[in-house]
Amino acid sequence: MTQDHARPEAADDSSAASAVPSRSSADGGGPVHALGTEWRRGDDGLLFREAARVILLDEDDRVLLIRGHDADQPDRSWWFTVGGGIDDGEDALSAAVREVREETGILLDPGQVLGPVFTRSAIFDFYAEHCRQDEILYLARVPASAFESVDRAGWTELELDVIDELRWWSLDDLDLVDLEVFPDRLVDLVRGLLPAWDGVTRHLGLARE
């Protein structure tokens, strides 16, 4: 994959990115709707959070993904990378390691996590709310045996409500899947990290999902 593939044209609206509030400009109120305390409502009405995600690859370059749905749109589901919101006072790497443990049961050593390999922002509707999420994406390799079955013990109430399954995907099979996959063009993005990440953090811009 060329570097241009890591900068999708649909996600380069810098003016739109500057029009939505950063975490520092959002109010620091308590829980908002059902989405949790890490979500804050900005001056423009958007719910906003910062998130850390991990592209988990096994020894065969398969990627571990989550399939979830929106409780307010139960007929729509999509595949996405492991990860979630960064808690107050938590750094992005710590959040990434914690989220992997909670969602998959995989215990990552922070030293085996590479990146950030990508950053991105997304605006989307979820739980009948209009949301923006700023994401930091890392890369880590684990043996396939590190994840063999789902353990829901560490899931939040929201995750229990909206997560449907987790599974390993080969990149060829994922390229043919009918459901939406996020980030957009994930297969190309992952292929661009193979056989090894080149050490460059690529900024994917703003996607409207």
C-alpha positions in Angstrom: 0.0 0.0 0.0 1.3 3.5 -0.8 1.2 6.2 1.8 -1.6 7.9 -0.2 -3.9 4.9 0.7 -3.5 5.9 4.3 -5.0 9.3 3.7 -8.6 8.6 2.3 -9.9 11.6 0.4 -13.2 11.4 2.3 -11.4 12.1 5.5 -9.4 15.2 4.8 -11.9 17.9 5.6 -9.7 20.0 7.9 -12.2 22.8 8.1 -14.8 20.4 9.4 -12.4 18.9 11.9 -11.7 22.4 13.3 -15.4 23.1 13.7 -16.0 20.5 16.4 -14.7 21.0 19.9 -11.6 19.4 21.4 -11.8 17.6 24.8 -10.5 20.7 26.5 -13.4 22.8 25.3 -16.1 20.3 26.3 -17.8 20.6 29.6 -16.7 18.2 32.3 -20.2 17.1 33.4 -21.1 13.6 34.5 -22.6 10.7 32.6 -24.3 11.6 29.3 -27.1 9.4 28.1 -26.0 5.7 28.2 -22.6 6.3 26.7 -20.5 6.8 29.9 -18.5 9.4 31.7 -15.8 9.7 29.1 -18.3 11.3 26.7 -18.7 15.0 27.1 -21.1 17.4 25.3 -19.3 20.2 23.5 -20.7 23.7 22.9 -22.0 22.6 19.5 -24.1 19.8 21.0 -21.9 16.9 19.8 -20.9 14.3 22.3 -17.1 13.9 22.2 -14.5 11.6 23.6 -10.9 10.5 22.9 -10.3 6.8 22.3 -7.5 4.4 22.0 -7.7 1.4 19.7 -5.4 -1.5 18.9 -5.0 -3.4 15.6 -4.4 -6.9 16.9 -2.6 -9.2 14.5 -1.8 -12.9 14.9 1.0 -14.9 13.5 -0.8 -15.3 10.2 -1.6 -11.6 9.8 -5.2 -12.1 10.8 -6.8 -9.2 12.6 -9.1 -9.5 15.6 -12.3 -7.5 15.2 -15.5 -6.8 17.1 -18.9 -6.9 15.5 -21.4 -4.6 17.1 -24.7 -2.9 16.5 -26.6 0.3 17.5 -29.4 -0.4 19.9 -31.4 2.3 18.1 -30.7 0.8 14.7 -30.7 -3.0 15.4 -30.6 -4.0 11.8 -27.3 -2.3 11.2 -24.1 -3.8 12.4 -20.4 -3.3 11.6 -16.9 -4.6 12.4 -14.4 -2.5 14.2 -11.0 -2.6 16.0 -10.6 -3.4 19.7 -10.5 -0.4 22.0 -12.5 2.4 23.7 -12.5 5.6 25.5 -9.6 7.1 27.4 -10.5 7.8 31.0 -9.7 11.0 32.8 -6.0 11.0 33.9 -5.2 8.0 31.7 -2.7 8.1 28.8 -3.6 6.7 25.4 -1.3 3.6 25.6 -2.6 2.6 29.1 -6.1 3.0 27.8 -5.3 0.8 24.8 -3.8 -2.0 26.9 -6.8 -1.8 29.4 -9.4 -1.9 26.7 -7.8 -4.9 25.0 -7.8 -6.7 28.4 -11.4 -5.8 29.1 -12.8 -6.6 25.7 -10.8 -9.7 24.7 -9.1 -11.0 27.9 -5.7 -10.6 26.2 -3.0 -9.2 28.5 -0.7 -7.0 26.5 2.7 -5.8 27.7 2.9 -2.1 26.9 6.3 -2.8 25.5 4.9 -5.0 22.7 2.5 -2.3 21.5 3.7 -0.3 18.5 2.6 3.2 17.5 0.5 5.2 17.3 0.4 3.9 13.8 -2.7 6.0 12.9 -4.8 8.8 14.2 -8.3 9.7 13.0 -11.5 11.5 13.9 -15.0 10.3 13.1 -18.4 11.8 13.4 -21.3 9.3 13.6 -24.7 8.7 15.1 -24.9 6.2 18.0 -27.5 5.6 20.7 -29.6 8.3 19.1 -26.8 10.8 19.7 -24.6 12.7 17.2 -21.0 12.0 18.3 -17.4 12.8 17.5 -14.5 10.5 18.5 -10.8 11.3 18.1 -8.9 8.0 17.9 -5.3 6.9 18.4 -4.6 3.5 16.9 -1.8 1.2 17.9 -0.5 -2.1 16.6 0.3 -5.3 18.5 1.0 -8.9 17.6 -0.3 -11.8 19.7 -0.6 -15.5 19.0 -4.0 -16.6 17.8 -4.3 -18.8 20.9 -4.3 -15.6 23.0 -8.0 -15.2 22.0 -10.1 -18.4 21.5 -13.4 -17.5 23.1 -15.3 -14.5 24.4 -15.1 -13.6 28.1 -17.7 -10.9 28.9 -16.6 -10.4 32.5 -14.8 -7.1 31.8 -17.5 -5.7 29.6 -19.5 -2.6 30.5 -23.3 -2.6 30.4 -23.2 -0.8 27.1 -20.8 -3.3 25.6 -23.0 -6.2 26.8 -25.9 -4.5 25.0 -24.2 -3.7 21.6 -21.3 -6.2 21.1 -22.4 -9.3 19.1 -19.1 -11.2 18.5 -15.4 -11.2 18.2 -13.4 -13.1 15.6 -10.1 -13.3 13.7 -10.3 -12.2 10.1 -7.9 -12.9 7.3 -7.3 -9.8 5.3 -8.6 -11.5 2.1 -11.8 -12.6 3.8 -12.3 -9.2 5.4 -12.0 -7.6 2.0 -15.0 -9.5 0.9 -17.3 -8.9 3.9 -20.7 -7.3 3.3 -20.9 -5.4 6.5 -19.3 -2.0 7.1 -15.7 -2.1 8.6 -14.2 0.7 10.5 -11.9 2.5 10.1 -12.7 2.7 6.4 -10.3 0.7 4.1 -9.0 -1.2 7.1 -7.7 -4.0 4.9 -5.5 -1.5 3.0 -4.4 0.2 6.2 -3.3 -3.1 7.7 -1.5 -4.3 4.6 0.4 -1.1 4.7 1.8 -2.1 8.1 3.1 -5.4 6.8 5.6 -7.0 7.1 6.5 -4.4 9.7 5.4 -0.9 10.7 7.8 1.7 9.3 7.6 3.9 12.4 5.5 6.7 10.7 2.3 7.8 12.3 -0.2 8.5 9.6 -3.1 10.9 10.1 -6.3 9.7 8.4 -8.3 12.9 9.0 -12.0 13.3 9.6 -14.5 10.6 8.5 -18.2 11.1 8.5 -19.7 7.6 9.3 
